[in-house]
Amino acid sequence: MNNPKKTQRVALVTGASSGIGKATALALVNEGYVVYPVARRVEIMDDLKAIGCIPIKMDVTKEEDVVAVVEQIECDHGGVDILVNNAGLSVYGSVEETDIDNARYQFDVNFFGLGRLTQLVLPHMREQRWGKIINVSSGEGKVHAPLAAWYVSSKFALEGFSDCLRAETAQFGIDVVVVRPGAIDTEITGGFIDPLLETSGSGPYGDIARKMADWFRNMGAEKGTASPPSVIADTILEAIKSSRPKTRYAAGIGVRQAIFFKRILSDRMFDRFMMRMLG
Ligand SMILES: NC(=O)c1ccc[n+]([C@@H]2O[C@H](COP(=O)([O-])OP(=O)(O)OC[C@H]3O[C@@H](n4cnc5c(N)ncnc54)[C@H](OP(=O)(O)O)[C@@H]3O)[C@@H](O)[C@H]2O)c1
């Protein structure tokens, strides 16, 4: 293994072809980190390459891709010091009507992809007794919503996983941090409205599905109903730079309020609050 004397921390950012991941890669490279942004659409990371990042094509659900990326970074720079597990997608639709293969894929990307990558970077972090693992959850890692069971449960799983990981790796100088974005203006929202309506728009859950689709259509930074991705990139940077980061950060429009109401309301009151929010 080529192991040059390290002067810079090395960061691997997943889901960096758009949205929060791209903003995070940008923020990190501007701060002087060595940054490997990864995603399937490597061709739309040329802008990151132009400013010094090292983009690599990686599908988080493919074992050979994940192993190859970690091996390349070990070979180039000794290993991954900072892992930002950000890649994700949203499968929305009622529990009943969602195709179970789509539900499984939701977990493959949002949960098992993150888990496998974490396994692969831990030996290096443990040996050097330093590492940061930032897991991008969601307000929905704490707060439930109708027609979001598969997405919400993948993020709830990520949250429990992160707590266990933090408890078992703190002894090796590894920090595990959960970041919960609120409404952020990225591709993810536009990407799930049509599938949501295809799954649940005309069946027994159609009324909620259509209201939800309208709610998400109204989400955008220019309308003041969503924050720009840089808000989350700045939060991730804060967690990385802190010598004693919080275990959880929440940033972006609506997330702190939603978590507050979840804490103070009973489950049934929160259900009603959610339905009223959707109109
Ligand atoms: N936007 C929000 O309001 C919001 C709120 C709460 C939480 N989040 C979370 O924030 C994270 C980032 O989402 P975003 O909002 O920035 O959305 P986005 O712009 O759609 O970005 C998602 C990223 O994930 C990557 N990705 C998806 N499937 C992948 C796969 N199989 N392998 C590798 N990469 C994959 C995509 O890249 P390729 O398609 O090129 O592979 C893309 O770069 C997600 O975990 C999401 O759950 C977002």
The ligand as an ORCA input file, in Angstrom:
! r2SCAN-3c Opt
* xyz 0 1
  N     -33.640     16.986      0.114
  C     -34.264     16.822      1.245
  O     -35.264     17.530      1.532
  C     -33.780     15.797      2.245
  C     -34.409     15.779      3.501
  C     -33.998     14.845      4.429
  C     -32.983     13.965      4.129
  N     -32.387     13.991      2.902
  C     -31.321     13.014      2.639
  O     -30.186     13.663      2.085
  C     -29.432     12.716      1.311
  C     -29.057     13.361     -0.016
  O     -30.218     13.611     -0.773
  P     -30.426     14.941     -1.638
  O     -31.573     15.642     -1.056
  O     -29.159     15.644     -1.844
  O     -30.982     14.288     -2.987
  P     -30.374     14.104     -4.454
  O     -29.981     15.417     -5.011
  O     -31.370     13.285     -5.183
  O     -29.058     13.262     -4.204
  C     -29.076     11.878     -3.946
  C     -27.706     11.329     -4.269
  O     -27.705      9.938     -3.961
  C     -27.104      9.249     -5.035
  N     -27.588      7.880     -5.155
  C     -28.870      7.431     -5.251
  N     -28.888      6.110     -5.417
  C     -27.586      5.702     -5.418
  C     -26.941      4.456     -5.573
  N     -27.614      3.316     -5.769
  N     -25.585      4.415     -5.529
  C     -24.868      5.549     -5.349
  N     -25.413      6.756     -5.212
  C     -26.755      6.832     -5.255
  C     -27.437     10.079     -6.279
  O     -26.413      9.891     -7.266
  P     -26.547      9.035     -8.630
  O     -27.992      9.048     -9.017
  O     -25.639      9.768     -9.569
  O     -26.029      7.688     -8.252
  C     -27.344     11.495     -5.734
  O     -26.035     11.992     -5.850
  C     -30.322     11.470      1.176
  O     -29.831     10.470      2.056
  C     -31.690     11.961      1.627
  O     -32.472     10.926      2.191
  C     -32.763     14.901      1.959
*
